[in-house]
Amino acid sequence: MTESRVDLSRVIGMLVVIAGFTALAGVVIGGDLGRALDVAAITALAAAPGVRVVVLCFTWARSHDYKFAAASMALLALIVVSVIGTALWR
């Protein structure tokens, strides 16, 4: 692997570690700040699959596999619409 490429497993691993620390801090601190830290932990966990889909989308587009790139873009659009819909519904 070249130096310019990002190691996806490290990025996702860091997201999981960040989620763990923020969740633990949220439980220990409590109150409004604790709730905000818990939300940050859930956001970090939810970001991991999205990062994977984005990387796959770019990889497929660079290799001229536009069918899979379009499918991954459709999945990303579905994720964005569901997050916006959940935020408005809540």
KAZIHU-V681175 format. One record per run of one state. SS is the DSSP state (hx for helix, st for strand, lp for the rest). FROM is the first residue (numbers start at 1). TO is the last residue. Records with the same first field share a line. If there is no record, write none. Layout:
SS: FROM-TO / FROM-TO
This chain:
lp: 1-7 / 30-30 / 63-65 / 90-90
hx: 8-29 / 31-62 / 66-89
